């Protein structure tokens, strides 16, 4: 069943640059699917802690993972409020004035309380979602986690109910008096993420072919 569009709450309402806010749930999914690393924010011992964290999305559930010893995940699993951000940088915007330099980006911020996944089947499902998000095709190619590895890995599930999406596109927004009078170049320098040529592990037997799922990702 398709869930309704995003309904901003007090903490997920975009106040600066409201014209760049998007409430279409598909826009949230697109940003999360385009990113590779999220930043998980949580308060630990009275101080804010923000750390890069692996993630993957299945429908309207965001799975996060890390070591069971990670303070950020332990705190998040205790039922406290967390904040997750994913930002995709699409370009650097050059303006005629330094003040109006900017960036083109797609950004998603998710608020909520994460749930520690304890069921083995769901845990494996979450890890599969995470793996296929970062390295598509690997779940059916590499060895799956054993019990010791599962026990050492924490998987959290965060519902995508409360979220905000903000997108900037286009060129610079210069002051009218600068247009035609300031000789500085203005425009956009696009930023694109690309994968390079696969580099085999030095312990890989010579001549081992690069598997198709890796070669396809490299383009």
N, C-alpha and C positions, 0 to 999 in steps of 0.2 A: 504494500500500500504506500502511495506517495504521501510524504509528510508535507504539511503546509510550509509556506515561505517563512523566513526568519521573522520573529516578532521581537524587536529590540526591547531589552529591559533597561533598568537604570544604569547598570554597569556595562551593557553592551551597546548602548546608544552612542553613535558617532557624533561628536559635537563640533570638532574642527574638520572643515572640508566635508560638510554634510552632503554636498552634491556628488561626492565620490562614493557614498555608501551604497551598498547593494544588498537587497533583502531576498533575492532569488536564491533558494536553497541550492540550486545547481551551481551557482557562482561559488558558494562555499566548497562544494565538492570539487570543483575545478581547481581551486587554489590548493586544497589539501592534496589532490592527486598530482599536481605539478611539482610540489616541493619534495625534498628528500629528507630533510632534517627539520624537526620542530624544536622550539625552545619551551621547556616546561618551567613555569614559575610557581613556587610554593614558599610559604614561610616556614623556616626551620629554626627552632630555638629563638624565636622572636625576630629573626632577620630574614629578609627576602633572599631567595636562592633561585637563580635562573640558569638552567643547564641545557645544552643541546642533547636531544633525545631521539632515538629511533622510533618511528611510528608507521602505522598503516591504517587505511580506512576500509571498513566493510559497511556499506549502507550509511546509516547515521550513527555508527559506533566507531570511535577512534581508539585504536589499540596502541599503547605505549609499552616499552620494555627496557630492561636493564638488569643490572646485578641486584640480587636480593639484598646486598649490602649497601646499595646506593641510598644515601640519606634522603635525596629528593623523592625517590620512589617510595621509601618507607613512610615518609611524611604524607605523601599523596594518598597512600593506601589507608591512612588512618581516618579518612573521611573529611579532611579539611578542604576548603575551597582551593582550586588550582586554576591556573591560567596557562593556556597553550597558544603559542603563536607560530604561524608559518608565513614567511614572506618570500615572494619570488620577485627578484629585481629584473626589470625588462629594459631599462635604459637610464642613462644619465642625461638630464636635461640642462643644456647650456643656455643661459639667458644673456641679455645685454647688460644686466646688472647682477652683481654677485648675490644680492638679496633674493632674486627670483630664480636662481639655480635650483634645480629640484631633481626628482627621480620619477621614472615611471615604474610602477610596481603593482603587484596583487598581494593583498595581505588578509589573513584570517586570524581572528582572535577568538578562542573558545573558552568559556567559563563553565565551571561545574565542579562536581565532586566525583573523582575517579573511584572505580570499584576494583579491588584486587581480584583477579581471576584465579580461582582455586580448583575448579573442575578441570581434570586432565584433558578431556576432549576439547573444551573451549580454549584451554591454554594452548594446545597444539594448533587450534584454528587461528587464534590470535597471532601466534608466531608465524604461521603460514601467510597470513595477511601481511604482516610486517616484512617477511622475507621477499614475497612477491612484489611488494611495493618498491623495495630498494633494489632487488636483483631478480627481475622476472625470469621465471623458468628454473630457478635454483631449487625450489622445494622438491621437484621431481628428479633432480639431477644429483644433488649432494646427499650425504648421509643425514638422516633426520636426528633430532635431539634424543639422547638417551636419558634414563631416569636421573642420573647424576646432574646432567646439564639442565634438565627441566627444574630440578630442585634448586639450582643456583640462579635461575632466571625468574624475575618478577615480571608479570604481565598485568597491565592495568587497562580497564575499559572505561572510556569517557563518552557519555552520550552527547550528541551534537545539537542539543536543544537550544542552548544559549550561546549564540555566536554573533560576531560582527565581521563583515567583509567590506574592505575599502580598496578601490582600484583607481590608479591615476594613469591616464594615457594622454598622448598628444604632445605638442610642443610647449615652449616657454610661454608664460603669461607675463609679458613685460608691461611696464608703465608706458602709456601712450607717448609721453614726452621723450622716451628713450628710443622709440622706433623711428628710424630715419636720422637720428642725431648722434647716437652712440655707435661707433664703428665696430664694436665687438661682434664676433660671430655668434649666432644663436641657432640652436637646433637640438637634435637628439642623437646621442651616441648609443645605439642599441647594445644590449647585453644579452648574450645567448649562452646557455649551458650546453656544452657538447662533450661527448665521450671520445676519448682518444683510442689509439691502437692498443689492444689488450697486451699486457705484459705478463708472461707466464712466471709462476713461482720458480725460483732457481732450483728447487728440488723436483720439479716436474720432469718426467722422463722426456728426453729429447725426441722431437717429432710428434708429441701428443697434440692432436688438432684442437683448436679453439672450438668449443661447442657452439651449436647454432644459436642458442639463446643469448650467449655473450656476444657473438659476432653481430647478430641483429641489433643489439643495443648499441654497439659501437658504430653502427651505420655503415 
